[in-house]
Amino acid sequence: MAGGAGQSGTELLAFAQFLDSSPQPLVYGYGRRSLHELREREFGRLAGTVYLDHAGATLFPQSQLTSFTKDLMENVYGNPHSQNSSSKLTHDTVEQVRYRILAHFHSSPEDYTVIFTAGSTAALKLVAEAFPWVPPGPESSGSHFCYLTDSHTSVVGMREVVAAMNITSIPVRPEDMWLAEEQEATAASDPDGQPLHLFCYPAQSNFSGTRYPLSWIEEVKSGRMCPVGGPGKWFVLLDAAAYVGTSPLDLSVHRADFVPLSFYKIFGFPTGLGALLVNSRSAPLLRKTYFGGGTAAAYLAEEDFYIPRESVAERFEDGTISFLDVIALKHGFDVLERLTGGMENIRQHTFTLAQYTYTALSALRYPNGAPVVQIYSDSEFSSPEVQGPVISFNVLDDNGNIIGYSQVDKMASLHNIHVRTGCFCNTGACQRHLGISDEMVKKHLQAGHVCGDDVDLIDGQPTGSVRISFGYMSTLEDAQAFLRFIIATRLRPSHGQPLPLVMPGEAGALPAESEAQKAVPATRARRSPSLQEDASPDSRVWDNSPTTVDAVSLRPPLLETTRTQQTPSEKAAGIPDGGLGSHIVTNLFLYPIKSCAAFEVTRWPLGNQGLLYDRSWMVVNHNGVCLSQKQEPRLCLIQPFIDLQRRIMVIKAQGMEPIAVPLEENSKPAQICQSKVCADRVNTYDCGEKISSWLSKFFGRPYHLIRQSSDFQRNARKKRGKDQSACTTATLSLVNEAQYLLINRSSVLELQQQLSTSDENGKEELFPVNNLISRFRANIITSGTRAFEEEKWDEISVGSLHFQVLGPCHRCQMICIDQQTGQRNRNVFQKLSERGERKVNFGLYLMHTSLDLSSPCYLSVGSQVLPVLKENIEHYDLPASEKQQEVIS
């Protein structure tokens, strides 16, 4: 539900006005500690970036890493299980860190034990395995495992462990707990009786940021409030992972039996390290089965004899702990205290930002009065006791329809705003807030949706939401940049242009509205110069136009065919030149190096993976990770040329000498390396140091060119039509989804009209058509159809070649990159997103069917295209005289 009164217009809520209208005093920043200097000094890497996923992982400050590295360079830390001096130093340092952790939570070794784990998930699994469960029997109903439905997947997953022990799991809704809180327990449990039960709940929902009462701990343990009725003693596990990142937790007051947490949620570093804090009164009840290195006081290899260590921590920390990461925690505590003054300051600061953003977001309205967002919350963001610095929401259109979170995420990425989308590993809260039934979840799975994917809408209903969250280094500029993004993409002034966005650190940021805002950093953004949409080819920095080549004769580039002027009615209807009956291939492109510039041809041979050599190579970073223009926009400035006669690929770029790469694989054995393309594993080999040095020099960082191994086959299975039992297999190169991508020139022309703007003299300005075509990086360009008519096609034939339509191409932010300059323009993606669909689609994925490569096959510009419609399998027939044979032997 959304709170706050709505108001019309697109004005951004002034921070000073917000502070003045607040019924309670709000705190922004850290007193005399300058937030501006903190961001500039400790988080300079955030310049130009709005990071709003602190609930996922907060960021580490530079001084923490510097201090930790200095510690490692100056000291020798050995294995703590040894007895030498370096090992003794490690052991003593680790024990000091244990004390520091307990002090942070206002506790001591007398009251709690710190068991280091691989994270909060491992801590939860430990409790599930070691808790003294009592299975049902003749005289007892047995133990109960109860968990709040608003719990992380890792909590819900504990039920699989206890189910193997024949223990009953009972989900409890938040509404039931709130109701039980208001009423006296009608069947109070015996706090000293048997069997033993466990209730798990989060201190803070990782979905909505709702903070559940810490008073439930004592209420449940004392038996005054029971998740379910029946005899027995209740223990409480407080999932504090999301809570402790931005709030203090006093375990001397709220004495939970078990408290799992992950330290990267607090410090950002190290990752993969967590802890289970175990109440000393509960620790003796835990049972251990497996024993690893360092946990045994004594054991025999040939006899079933094992005595565990007395220390609870040593008994449950199997093997050598990640001791260097544990030592890093000491520096995390030191730096956090120095930068902020403590967790209470962080709590107040982050809540102020969240409440301001919530208030401003809730007030946004379309001209018809409809809300711009739907916020999912159990509070009105009234205080940090009931709400954490998390806002979960979905964006709506002016008719109240939800815009898919994937589309919002892509738009946010264009503005360099980092958010989280989906259900955030909390299906229970997602179902509750979005109204998704159990049957709908199963239906979504059958439709192909799984946790963590980008299937955001099914039958118009959302499968998740967008989440933003603040951390201790978040600023007012971060919040306002996000709000300006929502306003600019959903609410537009009357002249039709987006409101200007001001990123943190850019010139033109809002002037200070209060003393608090003076602490906002003004770091310099890393952004490219603005795109000159009306620039002529001669005004570009350099000419990166693709060269048109005939594969057989290698003729000079063809001149673009002269077109006759369309009538106004044809233009308005999106009818291209040539009428409705003519479907012709106007352009052919291949992209030898994935994400690099196009290579245009007039006639080109086909291979079993698509156009020969299309996306056979790709550029990777020093870790072997595939790069795209989303990470490295200047990839489009790398121009590959295939010379079939000389059997080489020539690569050019401005300021670089051309370099040649052989088309044939080296006869010498090449070292095969594993890479990934769109989650698919592929076997590749490195193309050598020479081209690697060339790329590294151009980009200024170490890059490599790799090629898919010829003896490796990558298959993509696609469903065909409504017959779910029928499927086809396509062999793929390093493409994302399919062998071919087709776009319709008429659809591009309509998009061009939508993108048109007017200057101060009323003169219409257009994106050049070829500029738009290049952004979509298609292989086959057709003309002669109505705009977007291709979306109805099921199959196409080009001469004797037949292609199956696999579906639409879901577009990402890459279409915003000008392929001639590498600069970004957000309007293209924005305009496509405003079409009626909930997905940003443009173009069709194709795969060839029944392709016989025993003799060469070619695609040619000028070929007739015969489409088959989806529903009635109706052909667009052409006169026999116009049909051309395109298979050439």
N, C-alpha and C positions, 0 to 999 in steps of 0.2 A: 504494500500500500504506500502511497505517496503522501507525504505530509507537507504542510506549509500552504499558505494561501497563494492562489495563482494570480498572475498579472499578465496583461497583454504587453507585447513589445519585445524588443531584443536587447534592451539595455542590461549591461552587466551590473550585478549588485555591488555597490561600493562597499569596500571592506570597512571603512570608517562608519558608514551607516549601519552596517551589520553589527559592529561592536557596540554602538550606541543603543541599538534596539534590543540587545540581549538582556534578559532578565537576571542573568548571573554574570559575575566577572569572568572574562575569558583571558587566557594568556597565550601570547604568540611570541615564539623565540625563547631565548635562554638568558634573559636579563642583560647583563653587560657583555655577555659572550655574543659577539656579532655573528648572526646567521649568515650574513653576506660573506664574511671572511671565512667562516667554516666551509661553506660550499666551494669557495674559490680555492682554498688551501687543501681541503681534504677530498673534494669530489669534483676536481676540475674536469674529469672525464664526462661529467654530466652536462657540460656546456652544450646548449642547443637541444638537449634531450629532456623530455618530461617523463620521468620514471614513476609510475603509479601502480606498481605491483609488489609493494613491500610485504603484503600478507603472503605472497609467494616466496619471496626471498628479499631481505633488505640488503643494503650495500655496505661494504666495508670501507672505512676511511683509510686514506693513504698512510697516515702515521701509524696505524695499527700494524700494517704490513711491514713498514719500515722498522718499527720497534721489534717486531717478531723476528725479522730477518737478521737484525743486528744481534739479537739474543742467540740465534742459531750459529752465527759466524764467530761469536766470542766464547761459546761454551761447547763442551762435548757431552752429548746426551746419549747414553747407552741403553741397552735393554733393561728395563726395571727389574726383570727376574734374575739378573746376574748380581754378583756381589762386589764388583770392582767399583772404583771411585766414580767413574762416569755413570754407572748404573745407579749408584746410591744417590747421585745428584738428580737423576731423572725421577727416582722414587720419591725423594723428598719434595721435589718441585710439584709433582702430580698431587701429592697429599696437600700441599699448600693450595693448589687450585681447588681441591675438594672443599677445603675450608672457605675459600673465597666464594664458591658457588652457594654454599649454605648461608653465608653471611648476606649475600645478595638477596636471598629469600627470607631473611630475618629468622634464621634457624641456626642450629649447631649440630656437631657430630653426636651429641647425646640424644637428639630428637630425630634426626634423619640421617640416612646413609645415601651417598651418591654412587650409583652404579653406572659406569660409562657404557654406552651402547652405540650402535651405528646410527642412531636417530630416534625420534619419538616412535616411529613405527616398530623398530626393534624392541623398544621398551614396552610397548603394548603387547607384543607377541610374548615377551618374557613373562609378563603378568598372567596372560592367558594360559601359559604352560605350567607356571609354578604355583598358581593360586590353589589352596586346599579345597578343591571342589569335592562335593559329596554327591554321588549319583543317587537317584531315587531307589528306595527299597521298601520292604514290607512295613517299616515303622516310620518312614520319612519320605516326604515328596522330593527330597534332594535339594541341591543348591540351585539358585537362579542367577543367570547372567542377564542383567538389565542394562540397556543403553538408551540414551536419548536419540530419537530419530534424527535430530539435527547434529549428527556426529560425522567425523571424517571416516572415509572408507577404511582406514586402518583400525578404527575402533570397531566398526561393524564386522570387519573380517575376523575379529576374535571369536565370533560365534562358531566359525568352522573348527577352531581348535577345541572349544569346549563341547561341540557336538560329538566329536570323536570320543569324549569321556561320558557321553550319555547325559549331558547337562542341558537343561532347558534355557533357551535364549528368549528374552521378552523385550521387544521394542517399546519404548515409552515416548509418547508425544509431548512436546513442550506444554501444550494446553493442559494435559493431565497433571503435570507437575505443578503448574501455576494454580490449578484448582485444588490440588492436595495441599499446597502451601497456605491457601486461604481457609481450609477446613481442618478440624481436628482429626487425627488419625482414628479411624473406626476400628481398625484391627492392628494395633501397634505391635511391632515385633519385640521379641525378647532380646535386648542388647547383649545379653550374656549367653544366649541359647545356641542351639544347633538346628539346622545346618548353617553354613556360612554362605552369604550371598554377596555379589559384587554389583554395584551400580556405577556406570561410567557416564560422565557428561562433560562437555567442553566448557571451560571458563568463558570462551568467546567463540561464537559460530564463525567458521572460516568462510561461510557463504554470505551471510548478511551482516556480520559484525556484532550481532546481538550478544550482550554479556549477561550470562545467566548468574543468578544469585550465588555467591560463595557461601552464603548461609545454609544452602542446601546440604553442604558437607556435614555439619553438625546435626542438622535436622534428621538426615537419613541415618547417620551413625547412631544417634540416640534412640531411634525408633519412633520419633514423633511424626515423621513423614516417611511413608514407605512407597517405593515405586510400584510394588504389588503387595497384596496381602499375604499372610501366612507367617508361621513361626520361623525364627532364625535370627542370626546376627548379620547386620549389613556393614559392608566395607565400601569405601568410596574411592574411585579413581577419577582424579580431576585431570582432564586433558588440557594442559596449559600451553601447548605449543603455539597456538595463535595468539594467546593472551599476553604472554610475557614479553613479546617483542616490543610492546609499546605501553606496558603498564606494570607497576610493582605488584608483587605477590607476597603477602605476609603469611608464612606458614606457621608462625607462632600463634596466629589467630585462627586461620583456616587450615586446620590440621587434617588434610586429606591423607588417606593411607598410601596412595600411590600417585606420583606426579610425573608423567612423561613429558619431555621437552626436547627441542632441537636447537642447538646454539646458533646456527646460521640465521634463524629467525630473529635473533637478538643482535648479533654482530655482523652478519653477512659472511663471515669467515671464522673458523673453517667450516666447510660443508661435510656431510657424512659423519657428524659426531653429535650425539645426543646423550641424554642421561635419564635414568629412572631414579627419582627421589623416593625413598621408601621410609615410611614412618617406623620408628624403632619398635613400636608396639606391634606392628604388623609383620615386621621382617622375620621373626622366628617361625611364622606360619608357612612361609614360602618353601616349596619342595623342589628339589633339584634332581634331575635324572641324568642327563648327559654331563660329563665333566671333561673340561679341556685343560690345556697347559696352564699352570699357575693356580688352578682352583683346588688341587688336592693337597691335603696334608700328608697323606700316604696312600698308596694303592699297590696291588700286586698284578702282574701281567698274566700269571697262570692261575690265579685264584680270584673268585668274585669277592674281592676285598678292596674297599675304598672308604677313606675318611676325608670329608671335605674340610677346608680351612674354616677357622672360626669366624673370620671377618666376612660380613655379608657381601661387601664389595668384591673381595677376592674370590668368594665362592661362586659368584655369578658372572664375573668378567672372564669368560673363556678365552684363553690364549693371550697374546700380548696386545694390550690396548693401543690405540693410536696415540702414543704418548707425545709425539711432537705436536699433534693437533690439540691435545689437552693443554700443553704448555702455551699454545697460541691464545687460549682462553684468558690467561692472565693479562695479556696485553689488550685483549678486547675489553675486559672490565676496566682497566686503567684508562684507556682512551675514551670510552663511553662516559665515564664519570668526569673526565677532564673537559670534554666537549659540551656536555649537557647539564652537568650537576646532578644527574640521577634520574631514575625511572619516573618519579612523580612529575618532574618537569617535562619529560617526554610525553607522558600521558596527557597533560594539559595542552601542550603545543599541538600534538597530532589531533586531539579532539576538536580544537578550535578550527583547524583547517577542514576537518570532516564536516563539522556543523555548518560552516560557511558554505562549503560546496553543496551540501544537502539542501540548505535553504535556497541558494541561488538556482540549483537544478530543479527543485520542486516548483519554483515560480515561473519557469519558462512555459510560455503558451504560444500556440499558433494563432494567426489572426482570427480563426473561428472559435477560439477559446479552448481548443483541445490541448491537453498536456503534451509536452515534447517527450517526456520520459515516464516510465513506470518504475518506481523505486520499491524494492522488496525489503521491508524492515518491520521489526516488531516494536520499534521505539520511534519517537519523534525526534531522536537525536537530542534529548533533553539534558543528558549529563554523561560523563565518561563512566559512570557506574553501570549504566545500562546499555551503552553503545561504544563500540570500538571505532577506530578510524578507517572504516570500511563502508563502501557504498556499492550495493549490487542493484543493477537496473537493466532495463531494456529500453531502447529508443523506439518511439512510435512515429508513424506518419500522421498527417492531419486528419485522417479518418479513424485513428485509433488502432491501426494495424501495426503489429510488431515488426520492426526491421531486424533481420537476422544478426546475431552477435558477430558472426564471421565478417559480414559486410562492414559493421561498425569498427571491428578490429583492423581491417584493411585500411579504412579511411583514417583511423587514428595513426596507423603506421606512416601514412603519407605526411602527417604532421609531426612525426617523430615522437609520438605519445605512446608509451608502453602500458598496456592494460592487460587484464586476464579475462578470458572468456570461457564459457562452458558451465559445468556444474561444480567445478573446483574440488573434485573428489568428495562431494557431499550430496549424494543422490536424495537422501531423505529431506534435506532442507530445500533442495531444488524442486522436488515434487510438491512439497507443501506450499511454497511461495508461488510457483508457476501453475499450480493446479493440474499436475500431471499424475494420472492414476497409474496403478501398478500395471494394468493392462496396456496403457499407452506406452509405458517403458518397454514392455515386451514387443509391442507393435513397432516401436522405433528401432529396436534391435533387428527385427525381421526386415525392416526397410533399409538396413545397412548402417544405422547409426550406432557407434560405440563411444564409450567415454574418451574424451580428449580429441575427437575429430572436429571437422568444421561443418558438419551437417547441423545447421542451426535452426532450420524450420522444416517441419514435416506436416503436410496438409495445413499450412498456414499457422501452426502452433509451434511455439518456441521449445527447443530442447535444452536451453540454458540461458545464461544472461551475461552481461558485462560487469566486471568488478574493478573498481579502483580502490586503492588503499594507500595510506600515507605512512611515511617513516619519520624518524627523528630529524633527518636532514631535509625533509620536504619543505617547500616554501610557498608563500602566497602566490608567487608567480607560477608555480606548478599548477595550483588549483585554478588560477585564472586562465592559464593557457588551455587547460582542459575545457573550461566553460566556454571560452571563445571558440574552441573547436566545435562544440555542440551547436552553438549559435550560428557559426558560419556555415555549417553543413546542413542544418535543419531550418533555420530562420534566415530569410534573405530580405534585404531592403528592396524598396519598390523598383529600383533601376535594374534589379536582376543580378547584381554582382555580389559575390560573397563578402561578408564582413571581413575586414583585415584581421589576420591572426598575428599575434605577437608572441613569439616564443621567449622563454627565459633567456635574458642576455641580449636580445635584439634591440636595436634602436627603435624608439617609438613605443616602448613599454609604458604602461599606465604610470602617471605621476604618483608620487607617494600620497596616500589618502589619510594616513595616520602615522603616529610615531612608530607603531609596530611595523608598518610596511617598510620603513626605512631599512629594516634588517634584511629585506629581500635581496638576494644577490643579483648582480647585473653582469653575469658572465657573458662572454662573447659566444654567439651561436656559430656552429659550423654549418653554413648553408651555401648553396651555389647561387650565383647570380640569377636573377629572374629571367624566365624564358621570354625572348622576343618573338611573340606568336606571328607577327607580320613580317619577320625578317626574310629577306630574299636570300637565295642560296649564296649570293656573293657576300652577304653580310655575316655569314657564319664565321666562326673562328677558323674552321678549315672545312673543306668539302669531304664529307664522309658518305656520299651517295653510293649505293651499291652499284656495281658494274653488271651490266646485262651481257650474258655470254651464251652462245649457242654451243651445246656440248660437243657437237660433231665437228663443225667447221670453225668454231671459235671466231665467229664474225664479230665486228665492232658492235658496241651497244646500239640497240634499236631506239629510234626516236619514238616518243609517245604518239599514238594515233590521234589525229585531229578529230574532235567531236563536234557534232552539230548542236546548236543551242536548244535546250529543252523548252517546252511550253510551260507557262506558270502552273497549269493544272498538273502536268506530269511532275514538275518539281515538288509541288505541294504533296502529291500522292506518293512521292518517293520512287517514281518509276524511272529507271535509268534509261539512258540513250539506247536505242535499238529495239524498244518495245518489250512486250512480255514473253514472247515466244522464244527468244534467243538467249540461251545460257552458254557463255563462252569463257574459256580460261584466258584471262587477260595478262596474268603475271604468274611466274613460278619463282619461288625462293627456296634456297636451302641454307642451313646455318651450320656449317661444318664444325665450328666450335660452339658449344652450348653457351648461350647468353652473349655471344659476340655478334658482330655485324652480319647482315644478310649477304648472301651471294646470289644475285639474280641471274637466271638463265632463261633461254627461250625454248630449249629442248633438253631433257635430261634423263639419263637411264634410271631405272628402278632397281632396287635391291630387295632382299627379303625383309628388310627392316623399314622400308620406305624409300624416299629419294636417296640415291647412292651417296654415301658420305654425309648425310644429314645428321648432325649432332653425334658424330663419331668421336669427337674429342671434347674435353672440358678442362677448365682451369680450376685448380684446387689450391688451398692455402698450405702453409707449412705442416698442418696437422692432417692433410689429406682430405679436408672437407670441401665439397663442391661449392663453388661460388656462383652466384647469380647477380643480375643487375640490382636486385634488392639490397645486397650488401656492397656491391662494387659497381655503381652505375657506369663507370668508365669502361667497362667491358665492351660496351657497344661501339667504342672507338677502335677496337681491334678488328681489322678487316682481313678475313681469309679469302683467298682465291684458289680455286681448284683448277689445276692444269692436267687434264686427263692424258694429253699426249706425252708430257714430260713426267707424269706420275708423281707430281709433287703438289703440295699445298703451300702457297706463298702467303705469308702473313705480313701485313703492313700496319703502321700506326704513325701518327704525326710525330716528327722529331726522331724517328727510329729508322735504321737501315732495314730494308725488307729481309726476311729470313724464310728459308724453305724447310719444310718438313716432309719427309717421304710419305706417299700414300700407302706404300706396302710396309708390312711389318718387317722389322729388322730380322735378318736371318740368324743373328746371334740370339741366344736364349735371353729373354727379358725377364726381369724380376716382376712377378705378378703381385699386385697389391689390391686390397679390398677397398672399395669405395661404396658410397650410397647415393642413389638418385631416387628422390621421392619415396624413401623408406625401403627401396629395393636394393639388395646387395648386388654389386656388379664387380666382375673381375676386370682390372685395368692394368696398364703398364705405363711407366714414366717415359716420356718422349725425349728425355736427355737433358743434360746440364746446359747445353747451348741455348735451347729455347727457354729453359727455366731462367737463365740469367737475363735473357732478352725481356721476358715478362716482368721479372723482378725490377729491372731497371725502369721500365715504363711506369709501373704502379708504385714503385718506391717501397715495396715490401716483398718478402720471399713467396713467390708463386711458382707452381709447376703446371705443365701441360701433360695431361694423361689421356690415354686412348683406351676404349673398350677392347678387351681381348677378343680376337676373332673366333676363338674356340669356346667363348662363353655365350650362352643363349639366355636372354632375359624375356620372359613371357608375361603377357598381360591378359588375363581372362576377363571378358566382358559379357554381360548378359545381352541377349538380343531380343528386343521387342517385349511383348507381353508373355511370351513362352519362357518361363523362368527355368525350364529344364534344358532349354537349348542355349548353348554358349559357344563362343568361338575363341580361338587363341591367336594372339598376334605376337610376333617377334619384334622386340623393341630395341632401338639404339639407346642413346642417353637422353631421350625425350622424357618429358614428364608423364604423359598419359597415353598417347596414341602415335601411330605411324605418320599420320598426316593431320594438318590443321587447315581448314578451308574457311575463308571469309568472303562475304558478298560485298562488292563495291557499292551497290545501292544502299546497303546498311551503313556503310562508311559515310556516304553522302548525306544520309539523314542525320547521322551523328554530327557531321560537320555543320549542318544547319542549326542544330541544337546548341552547338558550341559557339555560334556566331556572336560577336559583340559589336558595339558601335562606339566610335570615338567621339570626341567633343563636337565634331562637325556633322555627326549623324552618318558617317560613312561606315558601311558594313565591313567588318574584318573577319576573315575565315582562317581556320587552321588549313594549311594545304592538305589536299586529299592524300597525296603520297606520304606526307608526314604522319597522318593518322594510320594509314595502312601499315607503315613500318612499325608502329607501336604494337600492333597485334601479332607480329612475328609469325604470320601464317605461311604455309607452303604453297597453297593454291588460292589464287584470287579469281573470282568469277564476276561477270557482269551480265545484265540482261534479265534480272528478276526484280521483283518488288523488294523494298527494304524489309529485312528480317523474314522473308518468305522461306529462307533456307531452314528455319527452325522447324518447319513442317516436314522436312525431307526424312526419309527412312533409308534410302539407298541412292547412289548416283552411278551413272556409267559415263566414262569418258572414252569414246570409241569402243574398243573391245575390253577395256579395263573396267572392272566393277569394284565399287567401294561400299562398304557398310558404314552407315552413320552410327557412331557409338554414343553420341550425345553432345550436349553443348559444352563449350569450354568455359569453366568458371574462372573469371578473371581475377588477377591480383594486382598489386600496386605497380607492377612493371609497365603497365600500359601508360602510366603517367610519365615515363621517361622518354624524352625526345631522343630518338635513335641516332640523330645526327650530331647532337651536342652532349648528351649525357645529363642534361638538366631536367628537372622535374617540373611538371605542371599538373596540379591536382584535379583540374576541371574535367578531364576525360573520364576518370573513374567516377567522379561525382555525377556527371550527366548520365552515365550508364546506370548508376545505382538508382536514379530517379525514374527509370522505366517501371512498368507495372510489376515486373517480377520481383521476387524477394531475393534473388541471386543476381550477381553481376555477371551475366553471360554475354559472350560475343564470339561467334564462330562455331564451327562444328568439328568434332574429332572424327576422323575416318580411319578405316583399315582396309587394305585391299583383300579381296576374296578370290580364291581359285587362281592365284597368280602362278603362271608357268614361266619359270626363269631358265628353261632349257635353251631359250634363245633370248636375245636382249629385248627388253621392253622399255618404252620411252613415254614420258608425258611431254606435251608440247603446248606452247602458247597458241591460241586460236582454235583449240579443239572444242567441239561441241560437248556440252554437259547435259545429260538426260537424268533429271531427278525423278524419284518415286516417292509419292506422299505416304505419310505414316498410316493414316486411318483407312483410306479406301484403296491403297496400292494403285494409285492412278498415275499413269505415265504422262510426262509432257512430250508428246510426239513431235518430231521435226520431220520436214520433208526428207525423203530418202536421199535426195541429191545433196542435202546439207550434212548428212552423217559421214563421219570420217573414221577411217581405220587408224588407230594410234598404236597398235602393236606392230613393231617393225622388227623383222628377223634379219 
